[in-house]
């Protein structure tokens, strides 16, 4: 997709996992920024739900937004992703 802007490589570490079987999780994410003209109710809801629009400043201040999600808007928040070390 020509409209995708590569943001970088991000690493996400969790002390647990989706199945709860006593091992940790490590994700390597290739972050991209896309501009889409798509209603929120048409986004996939298999793993995620309750989509909403946020102003960037409000998202970065909110305790409802996971730290890893904040990295995509401001890599200075929290631990720096691998590509910024």
SENUMI-831269 format. One line per field, with one value per atom (N, C-alpha, C): x, y, z; atom name; residue number from 1; chain; residue in one letter. Coordinates in steps of 0.1 Angstrom, whole numbers, padded with zeros to 4 digits. Layout:
# SENUMI-831269
x: c(X;...)
y: c(Y;...)
z: c(Z;...)
atome: c(CA;...)
num: c(NUM;...)
chaine: c(A;...)
residu: c(A;...)
//
This chain:
# SENUMI-831269
x: c(0009;0000;0009;0007;0016;0013;0001;-0002;0003;0009;0013;0027;0028;0041;0046;0059;0065;0070;0065;0069;0081;0083;0095;0092;0102;0101;0099;0089;0086;0086;0091;0091;0082;0074;0064;0067;0069;0072;0061;0055;0045;0049;0047;0051;0042;0030;0021;0018;0007;0004;-0011;-0017;-0031;-0037;-0030;-0035;-0033;-0024;-0022;-0014;-0006;0001;0015;0017;0030;0042;0040;0052;0049;0060;0059;0056;0054;0051;0060;0065;0074;0068;0064;0059;0069;0071;0079;0069;0067;0056;0063;0059;0063;0051;0054;0043;0042;0030;0027;0015;0016;0005;-0003;-0016;-0025;-0036;-0040;-0052;-0063;-0074;-0085;-0098;-0106;-0119;-0129;-0130;-0137;-0144;-0157;-0165;-0159;-0159;-0154;-0161;-0174;-0181;-0177;-0169;-0164;-0150;-0144;-0131;-0132;-0122;-0124;-0125;-0133;-0135;-0132;-0124;-0121;-0112;-0102;-0093;-0095;-0101;-0102;-0117;-0121;-0134;-0134;-0145;-0146;-0137;-0136;-0128;-0134;-0125;-0129;-0118;-0122;-0112;-0108;-0095;-0089;-0081;-0081;-0071;-0058;-0047;-0034;-0030;-0032;-0028;-0036;-0049;-0058;-0054;-0051;-0046;-0034;-0024;-0011;-0013;-0023;-0025;-0034;-0042;-0052;-0046;-0051;-0047;-0055;-0065;-0072;-0064;-0054;-0046;-0033;-0031;-0019;-0006;0004;0017;0022;0021;0026;0018;0005;-0002;0003;0007;0011;0024;0032;0045;0043;0033;0031;0029;0024;0022;0034;0040;0051;0061;0071;0081;0089;0087;0094;0086;0074;0066;0070;0074;0077;0091;0094;0106;0107;0119;0120;0120;0113;0113;0127;0129;0143;0149;0141;0147;0151;0148;0152;0164;0168;0179;0192)
y: c(-0012;0000;0012;0021;0033;0043;0043;0053;0049;0038;0033;0040;0046;0052;0043;0038;0029;0037;0033;0040;0034;0021;0015;0001;-0005;-0018;-0016;-0022;-0021;-0035;-0036;-0048;-0047;-0057;-0056;-0069;-0067;-0078;-0079;-0090;-0092;-0104;-0103;-0113;-0126;-0124;-0135;-0138;-0145;-0148;-0150;-0151;-0152;-0165;-0176;-0188;-0189;-0181;-0181;-0193;-0200;-0212;-0210;-0199;-0197;-0194;-0188;-0183;-0169;-0162;-0148;-0147;-0135;-0132;-0121;-0123;-0113;-0111;-0098;-0095;-0086;-0088;-0079;-0073;-0060;-0053;-0044;-0045;-0035;-0025;-0013;-0003;0005;0007;0015;0025;0036;0046;0046;0044;0044;0054;0060;0069;0061;0058;0051;0059;0057;0063;0051;0047;0035;0037;0034;0035;0026;0030;0022;0008;0008;-0005;-0015;-0011;-0021;-0026;-0022;-0027;-0041;-0049;-0063;-0063;-0072;-0073;-0086;-0095;-0108;-0107;-0099;-0097;-0084;-0074;-0061;-0056;-0048;-0042;-0028;-0022;-0008;0002;0002;0012;0026;0035;0049;0058;0071;0081;0088;0091;0099;0110;0121;0132;0127;0129;0124;0127;0140;0144;0137;0135;0128;0113;0107;0093;0091;0100;0099;0101;0108;0111;0100;0093;0084;0071;0067;0055;0043;0046;0035;0029;0036;0032;0026;0014;0006;0014;0013;0019;0016;0004;0000;0007;0009;0017;0031;0037;0051;0052;0042;0043;0047;0043;0046;0060;0068;0082;0090;0085;0092;0082;0079;0069;0073;0085;0090;0085;0080;0075;0061;0059;0045;0041;0028;0023;0025;0029;0031;0018;0018;0006;0003;-0009;-0013;-0004;0001;0010;0023;0027;0040;0039;0027;0025;0028)
z: c(0000;0000;0000;-0010;-0011;0000;0006;0016;0030;0032;0045;0048;0060;0064;0075;0073;0083;0095;0107;0119;0126;0124;0130;0136;0142;0148;0163;0169;0183;0189;0201;0209;0221;0223;0234;0242;0255;0264;0275;0277;0287;0296;0309;0319;0318;0311;0309;0294;0292;0278;0277;0265;0263;0270;0271;0277;0291;0297;0312;0316;0308;0311;0317;0323;0330;0321;0310;0302;0297;0294;0290;0275;0270;0256;0251;0239;0233;0219;0216;0203;0196;0183;0175;0165;0165;0157;0147;0135;0125;0124;0130;0131;0118;0114;0102;0105;0099;0100;0087;0088;0076;0077;0066;0066;0059;0066;0060;0062;0052;0053;0055;0068;0071;0085;0085;0098;0109;0121;0132;0133;0130;0131;0120;0110;0100;0103;0115;0118;0124;0123;0129;0144;0149;0163;0169;0162;0167;0180;0180;0191;0198;0192;0197;0196;0205;0205;0211;0211;0217;0211;0198;0191;0193;0194;0195;0190;0186;0182;0194;0194;0205;0199;0205;0202;0207;0200;0204;0219;0223;0236;0247;0244;0254;0255;0244;0243;0252;0250;0257;0272;0276;0291;0297;0289;0295;0301;0313;0319;0313;0304;0298;0286;0281;0269;0274;0269;0272;0268;0275;0272;0258;0254;0241;0230;0232;0222;0221;0232;0233;0225;0224;0217;0203;0197;0182;0180;0190;0188;0194;0204;0211;0216;0209;0214;0226;0231;0243;0255;0254;0265;0268;0281;0285;0280;0279;0275;0260;0255;0240;0233;0221;0212;0207;0203;0199;0188;0179;0168;0173;0185;0191;0200;0203;0213;0207)
atome: c(N;CA;C;N;CA;C;N;CA;C;N;CA;C;N;CA;C;N;CA;C;N;CA;C;N;CA;C;N;CA;C;N;CA;C;N;CA;C;N;CA;C;N;CA;C;N;CA;C;N;CA;C;N;CA;C;N;CA;C;N;CA;C;N;CA;C;N;CA;C;N;CA;C;N;CA;C;N;CA;C;N;CA;C;N;CA;C;N;CA;C;N;CA;C;N;CA;C;N;CA;C;N;CA;C;N;CA;C;N;CA;C;N;CA;C;N;CA;C;N;CA;C;N;CA;C;N;CA;C;N;CA;C;N;CA;C;N;CA;C;N;CA;C;N;CA;C;N;CA;C;N;CA;C;N;CA;C;N;CA;C;N;CA;C;N;CA;C;N;CA;C;N;CA;C;N;CA;C;N;CA;C;N;CA;C;N;CA;C;N;CA;C;N;CA;C;N;CA;C;N;CA;C;N;CA;C;N;CA;C;N;CA;C;N;CA;C;N;CA;C;N;CA;C;N;CA;C;N;CA;C;N;CA;C;N;CA;C;N;CA;C;N;CA;C;N;CA;C;N;CA;C;N;CA;C;N;CA;C;N;CA;C;N;CA;C;N;CA;C;N;CA;C;N;CA;C;N;CA;C;N;CA;C;N;CA;C;N;CA;C;N;CA;C;N;CA;C)
num: c(1;1;1;2;2;2;3;3;3;4;4;4;5;5;5;6;6;6;7;7;7;8;8;8;9;9;9;10;10;10;11;11;11;12;12;12;13;13;13;14;14;14;15;15;15;16;16;16;17;17;17;18;18;18;19;19;19;20;20;20;21;21;21;22;22;22;23;23;23;24;24;24;25;25;25;26;26;26;27;27;27;28;28;28;29;29;29;30;30;30;31;31;31;32;32;32;33;33;33;34;34;34;35;35;35;36;36;36;37;37;37;38;38;38;39;39;39;40;40;40;41;41;41;42;42;42;43;43;43;44;44;44;45;45;45;46;46;46;47;47;47;48;48;48;49;49;49;50;50;50;51;51;51;52;52;52;53;53;53;54;54;54;55;55;55;56;56;56;57;57;57;58;58;58;59;59;59;60;60;60;61;61;61;62;62;62;63;63;63;64;64;64;65;65;65;66;66;66;67;67;67;68;68;68;69;69;69;70;70;70;71;71;71;72;72;72;73;73;73;74;74;74;75;75;75;76;76;76;77;77;77;78;78;78;79;79;79;80;80;80;81;81;81;82;82;82;83;83;83;84;84;84;85;85;85)
chaine: c(A;A;A;A;A;A;A;A;A;A;A;A;A;A;A;A;A;A;A;A;A;A;A;A;A;A;A;A;A;A;A;A;A;A;A;A;A;A;A;A;A;A;A;A;A;A;A;A;A;A;A;A;A;A;A;A;A;A;A;A;A;A;A;A;A;A;A;A;A;A;A;A;A;A;A;A;A;A;A;A;A;A;A;A;A;A;A;A;A;A;A;A;A;A;A;A;A;A;A;A;A;A;A;A;A;A;A;A;A;A;A;A;A;A;A;A;A;A;A;A;A;A;A;A;A;A;A;A;A;A;A;A;A;A;A;A;A;A;A;A;A;A;A;A;A;A;A;A;A;A;A;A;A;A;A;A;A;A;A;A;A;A;A;A;A;A;A;A;A;A;A;A;A;A;A;A;A;A;A;A;A;A;A;A;A;A;A;A;A;A;A;A;A;A;A;A;A;A;A;A;A;A;A;A;A;A;A;A;A;A;A;A;A;A;A;A;A;A;A;A;A;A;A;A;A;A;A;A;A;A;A;A;A;A;A;A;A;A;A;A;A;A;A;A;A;A;A;A;A;A;A;A;A;A;A)
residu: c(X;X;X;X;X;X;X;X;X;X;X;X;X;X;X;X;X;X;X;X;X;X;X;X;X;X;X;X;X;X;X;X;X;X;X;X;X;X;X;X;X;X;X;X;X;X;X;X;X;X;X;X;X;X;X;X;X;X;X;X;X;X;X;X;X;X;X;X;X;X;X;X;X;X;X;X;X;X;X;X;X;X;X;X;X;X;X;X;X;X;X;X;X;X;X;X;X;X;X;X;X;X;X;X;X;X;X;X;X;X;X;X;X;X;X;X;X;X;X;X;X;X;X;X;X;X;X;X;X;X;X;X;X;X;X;X;X;X;X;X;X;X;X;X;X;X;X;X;X;X;X;X;X;X;X;X;X;X;X;X;X;X;X;X;X;X;X;X;X;X;X;X;X;X;X;X;X;X;X;X;X;X;X;X;X;X;X;X;X;X;X;X;X;X;X;X;X;X;X;X;X;X;X;X;X;X;X;X;X;X;X;X;X;X;X;X;X;X;X;X;X;X;X;X;X;X;X;X;X;X;X;X;X;X;X;X;X;X;X;X;X;X;X;X;X;X;X;X;X;X;X;X;X;X;X)
//
